[in-house]
Amino acid sequence: MKYNLQYHEILLLKKLLEKNDICLNDITDIDQAAVIRASMTLSKLKLTNVKEEDKLVLDLSDKGVNIIKNGLPERQILIAIGNGLELEKIKIKDKNVGVGFAKKQGLIDIQKDKNNLVVATDTGKKYLKTKDIIQDALENIKKGIKIDSKMIDTLTKRSLIKSTFRTIRTIKATAIGLKVADETKLVKEISRLTPKHLTTGEWKNVTFRKYNVVAPVAKMYNGRKHPLRVIMNRIRDVFVEMGFKEMNGPLVETAFWCMDSMFIPQDHPAREAQDTFHLPLIGDLPDKKIVDKVKNVHTTGGKCGSKGYGYAWDDNEAKKVLLRTHTTATTFRYFGIEKIKPPAKYFCIDRVFRNEALDATHGAEFFQVEGLIMDKDLTLGNLKSSIKEFYSKFGIDKIKFKPTYNPYTEPSMEAFAYHEGLGKWIELINSGIFRPEALEPFNIDVPVIAWGLSPERLAMLVYNKNSIHDLLGPTCDLEWLRTYKVPKREI
Ligand code: PHE
């Protein structure tokens, strides 16, 4: 069999002819990356085997390296004092450490009565004449020579070495590998043609390294859209295809647009701090004509046959500033400020905030999608068919409706979809026909059907995820984010 090996691969094999097994880290005459690459290719071809082992390895600390260079601080002290020197006059780097160790080992004597004169003791003088075992041990570690465990203890205590686990790879040639190593000629290859090769004619004698287009390389993860963003973009496409226009509004909103404008009573529990994030600000109310009409509808019910709430409407309550709890705030801005007229179809995809406990289907901030149709003669049937059409564009046909309550719609309906992974119906949509009290202040006299939904939950269905936390945030599986597939469009 012909192996077509490259220069480094042959070089590595040749090394294995001389030595039975080699630790890859010990190869210093070839670039480590090239060593690893060559060993991977050789192992794949079954010419070598690589054994991996986690081993405790000793490395010199910065202090240890310094000692090899300058000697131990106690030795430096002894050298510095010569026949005796006052403590204050000793000028070495680790003076205090050196004095400490020298005293502890009885190498020096400090004479307090003679202005702290430091002199070498007999032990100290003897010590200076002997070789330093600590420095010796450090040098051995540097050379990779084994030292005894007692010495390891001493060095560790003095923070001169660090011990860490490291993966050691040892390579060994197989029988075929040895045969190939013996039979293959090592030819120096070059990877780049230079002007010199051309001018000297040397190019005729060199061998060019072949490109290896099948060599294993590190996996690359390119940037890609977040799966939830993919769903929201698709939602936008679906709405646009259905003839809707996009609307958007501020995240920081007044209670007026978020609640009062749509006939949510001022004592409604959703307005409390445990449900809504309030900001310590006071906002502006819109045009007085609109404010008066909203106030009138709350107080008396206006002209639409309602009795209203019968309380004194407080504009301070409406001026409170909060983080928008639903995109319906934007819908009402479009009624009151953009003054949209029937027939109209609008949608909004935007962020909302709720002060809620987190669980599999709830987060404190999330996206909301809202759709509305304003036209004469619209009925609950139109609302149901619009919702069904919307979902069918995501391949979801198992839908159930259930009556519900919203202060601003009547009738109101929740839509549930069946989640195969969770094995249960999950609520996706809240919807309804806006109440006359919510529309009167904006002079809208045709029915408006509307729905709000969570794109996160829709994404859970589309990607078959059991929790929104599998889709977003720190508990989300990175590997899935890198590799997820976008389901094909059903339309
Ligand atoms: N605002 C509602 C919610 O946050 C959704 C909704 C929008 C309901 C429009 C009815 C009409 O759940």
Residues whose N, C-alpha, C, O or C-beta is under 5 A from the ligand:
A	BS01	LIG	T325 H326 T328 T409 N430 S431 G432 A450 W451 G452
